[in-house]
Amino acid sequence: MAKTPDASRRSDRSRRAILDAALALVGEVGYNKLTIEAIAARAGVGKQTIYRWWPSKAAVLLEASLAMAGDAAEEGGWTGFPDTGDLAADLKQVLRATVDEFNDETYEAPARALTAAGATDPELGARFTEQLLEPQLALYEQRLRTAREAGQIAEDTDLRLTVEMLVGPLTYRWLMRTAPLTHAFTDALVDRVLRGVAPR
């Protein structure tokens, strides 16, 4: 007796092929030249299949980036923020990993494309921030909160401001290409920021 094809498995396979195609193509041709037609052709699906699930190429790219972030967390076996008791070491570990990610072409092209698209599309920008950025920033905040409760940083430390002091210069250097992104840069950044919020 012939087995009935598993529609959900086929659907998942098509969805993954579309996301992978979007990530590959944006790296090859850039966001402006990326089209739904090209994604469909690369994924081996009809463009109507893509439009059934996503309203635009930006929406496809956002989901692809979320999937890539999820895959990276699974591969690393790490879904939270390290807490060794040494705040500086934990922050340096995460920021060094961020530098490695920003310097990886697989991540860089879609991240730049989404950042640019989000700057001109307020709705996409809000979804990008809510779904991709905020969960990451919340992990920083939680780690800093634990450090504040342990007396490792000043009681009146503004946690969100401190997070932005850590990731802001890194993101600026990456976006504007003002200088190379290195581990030495992020290590110095952590030391400088923590000096500013040290208990008095």
The 8 nearest C-alpha neighbors of each residue, nearest first, counted from 0:
[[1, 2, 3, 4, 5, 6, 8, 9],
 [2, 0, 3, 4, 5, 6, 9, 8],
 [3, 1, 4, 0, 5, 6, 8, 9],
 [2, 4, 5, 1, 6, 0, 7, 8],
 [5, 3, 6, 2, 9, 8, 7, 1],
 [4, 6, 8, 7, 3, 9, 2, 10],
 [7, 5, 9, 8, 4, 10, 11, 3],
 [6, 8, 10, 9, 5, 11, 12, 4],
 [9, 7, 11, 10, 5, 6, 12, 4],
 [8, 10, 12, 6, 7, 11, 13, 5],
 [9, 11, 7, 13, 8, 12, 6, 14],
 [12, 10, 14, 8, 9, 13, 7, 15],
 [11, 13, 9, 15, 10, 14, 16, 8],
 [14, 12, 16, 10, 15, 11, 9, 17],
 [13, 15, 11, 17, 16, 12, 10, 18],
 [14, 16, 18, 12, 17, 13, 19, 11],
 [15, 17, 13, 42, 19, 14, 18, 20],
 [18, 16, 20, 42, 14, 15, 19, 21],
 [19, 17, 63, 15, 21, 20, 16, 14],
 [18, 20, 16, 22, 21, 17, 15, 23],
 [19, 21, 17, 23, 18, 22, 38, 42],
 [20, 22, 18, 24, 19, 23, 38, 25],
 [23, 21, 19, 25, 20, 24, 109, 18],
 [24, 22, 20, 26, 21, 25, 19, 27],
 [25, 23, 27, 26, 21, 22, 28, 20],
 [24, 26, 29, 30, 28, 27, 22, 23],
 [25, 27, 108, 24, 23, 29, 28, 22],
 [28, 26, 24, 25, 29, 23, 108, 22],
 [27, 29, 25, 32, 24, 26, 33, 30],
 [30, 28, 25, 31, 26, 32, 27, 33],
 [29, 31, 33, 112, 25, 32, 28, 109],
 [30, 32, 33, 29, 28, 34, 112, 25],
 [33, 31, 30, 29, 28, 34, 25, 24],
 [32, 34, 30, 31, 25, 29, 28, 24],
 [35, 33, 37, 36, 32, 38, 56, 31],
 [34, 36, 38, 37, 56, 39, 46, 33],
 [37, 35, 39, 34, 38, 46, 40, 45],
 [36, 38, 40, 34, 39, 35, 41, 33],
 [37, 39, 35, 41, 36, 40, 20, 21],
 [40, 38, 44, 42, 36, 46, 37, 41],
 [39, 41, 37, 43, 42, 38, 36, 44],
 [42, 40, 38, 39, 43, 20, 37, 17],
 [43, 41, 16, 17, 39, 40, 44, 20],
 [42, 44, 40, 41, 39, 45, 16, 13],
 [45, 43, 39, 42, 40, 46, 48, 13],
 [44, 46, 47, 48, 39, 43, 49, 40],
 [45, 47, 49, 39, 48, 36, 50, 35],
 [48, 46, 50, 45, 49, 51, 44, 39],
 [49, 47, 51, 46, 45, 50, 44, 52],
 [48, 50, 46, 51, 47, 52, 53, 39],
 [49, 51, 47, 53, 52, 48, 54, 46],
 [50, 52, 48, 49, 53, 47, 54, 46],
 [53, 51, 50, 49, 48, 54, 59, 14],
 [52, 54, 50, 55, 49, 58, 51, 59],
 [55, 53, 50, 58, 52, 56, 51, 59],
 [56, 54, 58, 57, 53, 59, 50, 35],
 [55, 57, 59, 58, 35, 60, 34, 54],
 [58, 56, 60, 55, 59, 61, 113, 116],
 [57, 59, 61, 55, 56, 60, 53, 62],
 [60, 58, 56, 62, 57, 61, 53, 63],
 [59, 61, 63, 57, 58, 62, 64, 56],
 [62, 60, 58, 64, 63, 59, 57, 65],
 [63, 61, 65, 59, 64, 60, 66, 58],
 [64, 62, 18, 60, 66, 61, 65, 67],
 [63, 65, 67, 61, 66, 62, 60, 68],
 [64, 66, 62, 68, 67, 63, 69, 61],
 [67, 65, 69, 63, 64, 68, 62, 70],
 [66, 68, 64, 70, 69, 65, 63, 71],
 [69, 67, 65, 71, 66, 70, 64, 72],
 [70, 68, 66, 72, 67, 71, 65, 73],
 [69, 71, 67, 73, 72, 68, 74, 66],
 [70, 72, 68, 74, 69, 73, 75, 67],
 [71, 73, 69, 75, 77, 70, 78, 74],
 [74, 72, 76, 70, 75, 71, 69, 77],
 [75, 73, 71, 76, 72, 70, 77, 69],
 [74, 76, 77, 72, 73, 71, 78, 70],
 [75, 77, 73, 74, 72, 78, 71, 79],
 [78, 76, 75, 72, 79, 73, 74, 80],
 [77, 79, 72, 76, 80, 73, 75, 69],
 [80, 78, 77, 81, 138, 72, 82, 135],
 [79, 81, 138, 82, 142, 78, 139, 93],
 [82, 80, 89, 83, 79, 93, 142, 92],
 [81, 83, 84, 89, 80, 142, 85, 86],
 [82, 84, 85, 81, 89, 86, 88, 80],
 [83, 85, 82, 86, 146, 89, 88, 81],
 [86, 84, 83, 88, 87, 89, 82, 90],
 [85, 87, 89, 88, 84, 90, 146, 82],
 [88, 86, 90, 89, 85, 91, 189, 190],
 [87, 89, 91, 85, 86, 90, 92, 83],
 [90, 88, 86, 92, 91, 87, 81, 85],
 [91, 89, 87, 93, 92, 88, 94, 86],
 [90, 92, 88, 94, 89, 93, 186, 95],
 [91, 93, 89, 95, 90, 94, 88, 96],
 [94, 92, 96, 90, 95, 91, 97, 89],
 [93, 95, 97, 91, 96, 92, 90, 185],
 [94, 96, 98, 92, 182, 97, 93, 91],
 [97, 95, 99, 93, 94, 98, 100, 92],
 [98, 96, 94, 100, 95, 99, 101, 93],
 [97, 99, 95, 101, 100, 96, 102, 180],
 [98, 100, 96, 102, 97, 101, 103, 95],
 [99, 101, 97, 103, 98, 102, 106, 96],
 [102, 100, 98, 103, 107, 99, 97, 106],
 [101, 103, 99, 100, 98, 104, 107, 180],
 [104, 102, 100, 105, 101, 106, 107, 99],
 [105, 103, 107, 106, 108, 102, 26, 101],
 [106, 104, 103, 107, 108, 26, 22, 109],
 [105, 107, 104, 103, 108, 109, 110, 100],
 [106, 108, 104, 110, 101, 109, 105, 103],
 [109, 107, 26, 111, 110, 106, 112, 104],
 [110, 108, 112, 111, 107, 106, 113, 25],
 [109, 111, 107, 113, 112, 108, 114, 106],
 [112, 110, 114, 108, 109, 113, 107, 115],
 [113, 111, 109, 115, 110, 30, 114, 116],
 [114, 112, 116, 110, 115, 111, 117, 109],
 [113, 115, 111, 117, 112, 116, 110, 118],
 [116, 114, 118, 112, 113, 117, 111, 119],
 [117, 115, 113, 118, 119, 114, 120, 112],
 [124, 116, 118, 120, 114, 123, 115, 119],
 [117, 119, 115, 116, 120, 114, 124, 121],
 [118, 120, 117, 116, 121, 115, 124, 123],
 [121, 119, 117, 123, 122, 118, 116, 124],
 [122, 120, 124, 123, 125, 117, 119, 118],
 [123, 121, 125, 124, 120, 126, 117, 127],
 [122, 124, 126, 117, 120, 125, 121, 127],
 [117, 123, 125, 121, 127, 122, 126, 120],
 [124, 126, 128, 122, 123, 127, 129, 121],
 [127, 125, 129, 123, 128, 124, 130, 122],
 [128, 126, 124, 131, 125, 130, 129, 123],
 [127, 129, 132, 125, 126, 131, 130, 133],
 [130, 128, 126, 133, 127, 131, 125, 132],
 [129, 131, 127, 126, 128, 132, 133, 134],
 [130, 132, 127, 128, 129, 133, 134, 65],
 [131, 133, 128, 135, 134, 129, 136, 130],
 [132, 134, 136, 129, 135, 128, 137, 131],
 [135, 133, 137, 136, 132, 131, 138, 130],
 [136, 134, 138, 132, 133, 137, 139, 131],
 [137, 135, 133, 139, 138, 134, 132, 140],
 [136, 138, 140, 134, 135, 139, 133, 141],
 [139, 137, 141, 135, 136, 140, 80, 142],
 [140, 138, 136, 142, 137, 141, 143, 162],
 [141, 139, 137, 143, 138, 142, 158, 144],
 [140, 142, 144, 138, 143, 139, 137, 145],
 [141, 143, 145, 139, 144, 140, 138, 146],
 [142, 144, 146, 140, 145, 141, 147, 139],
 [145, 143, 141, 147, 146, 142, 140, 148],
 [144, 146, 148, 142, 143, 147, 149, 141],
 [147, 145, 143, 149, 151, 144, 148, 152],
 [146, 148, 152, 144, 150, 149, 145, 151],
 [147, 149, 145, 150, 146, 144, 151, 154],
 [150, 148, 146, 147, 151, 145, 152, 144],
 [151, 149, 147, 148, 152, 146, 153, 198],
 [152, 150, 146, 149, 147, 198, 197, 153],
 [151, 153, 197, 147, 198, 150, 196, 146],
 [152, 154, 198, 156, 197, 155, 196, 147],
 [155, 153, 156, 147, 152, 150, 198, 148],
 [154, 156, 153, 157, 152, 196, 147, 158],
 [157, 155, 153, 154, 158, 196, 152, 161],
 [156, 158, 160, 159, 161, 155, 162, 154],
 [157, 159, 161, 160, 156, 140, 162, 143],
 [160, 158, 162, 161, 157, 163, 140, 136],
 [159, 161, 163, 157, 162, 158, 164, 156],
 [162, 160, 164, 158, 159, 163, 157, 165],
 [163, 161, 159, 165, 164, 160, 158, 166],
 [162, 164, 167, 160, 166, 165, 161, 159],
 [165, 163, 161, 162, 167, 166, 160, 168],
 [166, 164, 162, 163, 167, 161, 189, 188],
 [165, 167, 163, 169, 168, 164, 170, 162],
 [166, 168, 163, 170, 169, 164, 165, 171],
 [169, 167, 171, 170, 166, 172, 165, 164],
 [168, 170, 166, 172, 167, 171, 173, 165],
 [169, 171, 173, 167, 168, 172, 174, 166],
 [172, 170, 168, 174, 173, 169, 175, 167],
 [171, 173, 176, 169, 177, 175, 170, 174],
 [174, 172, 170, 176, 171, 175, 169, 180],
 [175, 173, 171, 172, 176, 170, 111, 177],
 [174, 176, 177, 172, 173, 171, 170, 178],
 [177, 175, 173, 172, 178, 174, 179, 171],
 [176, 178, 172, 175, 179, 173, 171, 174],
 [179, 177, 176, 172, 180, 173, 175, 181],
 [178, 180, 181, 176, 177, 172, 173, 184],
 [181, 179, 98, 178, 184, 173, 172, 182],
 [182, 180, 184, 183, 179, 98, 185, 95],
 [181, 183, 185, 95, 184, 186, 98, 180],
 [182, 184, 186, 181, 185, 187, 180, 188],
 [185, 183, 181, 187, 182, 186, 188, 180],
 [186, 184, 188, 182, 187, 183, 94, 189],
 [185, 187, 183, 189, 188, 184, 91, 182],
 [188, 186, 190, 184, 185, 189, 191, 183],
 [189, 187, 185, 191, 186, 190, 192, 184],
 [188, 190, 186, 192, 187, 191, 193, 185],
 [191, 189, 187, 193, 188, 192, 194, 186],
 [190, 192, 194, 188, 189, 193, 187, 195],
 [193, 191, 195, 189, 194, 190, 188, 196],
 [194, 192, 196, 195, 190, 191, 197, 189],
 [193, 195, 191, 197, 192, 196, 190, 189],
 [194, 196, 192, 193, 197, 191, 190, 198],
 [195, 197, 193, 152, 194, 153, 156, 198],
 [196, 198, 152, 194, 153, 195, 193, 199],
 [199, 197, 153, 152, 196, 151, 150, 154],
 [198, 197, 153, 196, 152, 154, 195, 194]]
